[in-house]
Amino acid sequence: MTVERIPILRMGKCLLVTIQVDMHDQLAMTLQSDLADAIGARESHGLLIDISALEIVDSFIGRMIANTAAMCRVLDADTVVVGMQPAVAITLVELGLTLTGIYTALDVERGMAVLERAAMARL
Amino acid sequence: MSAAPVVARQESFQLHSSADVVTARRMVREWAQGLGLSILDLTKVVTAASELARNAVVHGGGGVMHVQVVQAGEREGLRVIFKDQGPGIQEIERAMQDGYTTGGGMGIGLPGAKRLVNEFDLLSTAAEGTCITIVRWKA
């Protein structure tokens, strides 16, 4: 069986992940550990996760995003989540997931600007 | 409340793996779309179904999901039933509290799923496993 993976792209000092598929739990865990490796290995200062294609975010995916952001923080990188659909945002809050400590932005362009500002502020 | 809801249509699906959880939420989504739920109600019921399908696989050792369109008078709704033959939930009151977990998660699955639907019914015994029924009525 081939190992499914979600590609991690590099843009300058940032990493970019676009989640285009409905992830099963193992795929989400694989992505989380791939991101930890990539952030550590490439000295990135920011991670942008584009979830605009996700129709739902349940507690498992939400936890994976929160864990990834916490991990990035420890590795001296910021995380921004972009493109969350309004219905997903409302559902997440009602579910009880608040994603505290994570930057959010409406789209990739604004998300990259958030990461740049955060990096400048830390210099 | 008038007479008990009548089941208009039903489809069942076996839940054994985390890939089945993905298929289950896709199936609930299609049924919710077919019923004409709003995008918000649809997102809520699919998210709740995802939590409960995962519970059945992880804690119940697998189970079955029944998706139904139910009618009560003029009202139509989507009902989803999750049944497993697992060990049952020992402490139902605590399991329904935010933050209580036995599985290493965050403990928001059950209480969170309950907040996302109009009706939530949980039956669990050590002998027969767990059966959770949720309903989201069409607005």
Chai-1 contact restraints between the chains, C-beta under 6 A:
chainA,res_idxA,chainB,res_idxB,connection_type,confidence,min_distance_angstrom,max_distance_angstrom,comment,restraint_id
A,D22,B,V22,contact,1.0,0.0,6.0,A-B,restraint_1
A,H24,B,S18,contact,1.0,0.0,6.0,A-B,restraint_2
A,H24,B,A19,contact,1.0,0.0,6.0,A-B,restraint_3
A,H24,B,V22,contact,1.0,0.0,6.0,A-B,restraint_4
A,D25,B,S18,contact,1.0,0.0,6.0,A-B,restraint_5
A,Q26,B,S18,contact,1.0,0.0,6.0,A-B,restraint_6
A,I56,B,T43,contact,1.0,0.0,6.0,A-B,restraint_7
A,I56,B,V46,contact,1.0,0.0,6.0,A-B,restraint_8
A,I56,B,T47,contact,1.0,0.0,6.0,A-B,restraint_9
A,D58,B,T47,contact,1.0,0.0,6.0,A-B,restraint_10
A,D58,B,S50,contact,1.0,0.0,6.0,A-B,restraint_11
A,D58,B,E51,contact,1.0,0.0,6.0,A-B,restraint_12
A,S59,B,I108,contact,1.0,0.0,6.0,A-B,restraint_13
A,S59,B,G109,contact,1.0,0.0,6.0,A-B,restraint_14
A,R63,B,M106,contact,1.0,0.0,6.0,A-B,restraint_15
A,A87,B,I39,contact,1.0,0.0,6.0,A-B,restraint_16
A,A87,B,L40,contact,1.0,0.0,6.0,A-B,restraint_17
A,A87,B,T43,contact,1.0,0.0,6.0,A-B,restraint_18
A,T91,B,T43,contact,1.0,0.0,6.0,A-B,restraint_19
A,T91,B,K44,contact,1.0,0.0,6.0,A-B,restraint_20
A,T91,B,T47,contact,1.0,0.0,6.0,A-B,restraint_21
A,E94,B,R115,contact,1.0,0.0,6.0,A-B,restraint_22
A,E94,B,L116,contact,1.0,0.0,6.0,A-B,restraint_23
A,L95,B,G112,contact,1.0,0.0,6.0,A-B,restraint_24
A,G96,B,D98,contact,1.0,0.0,6.0,A-B,restraint_25
A,G96,B,I108,contact,1.0,0.0,6.0,A-B,restraint_26
A,G96,B,G112,contact,1.0,0.0,6.0,A-B,restraint_27
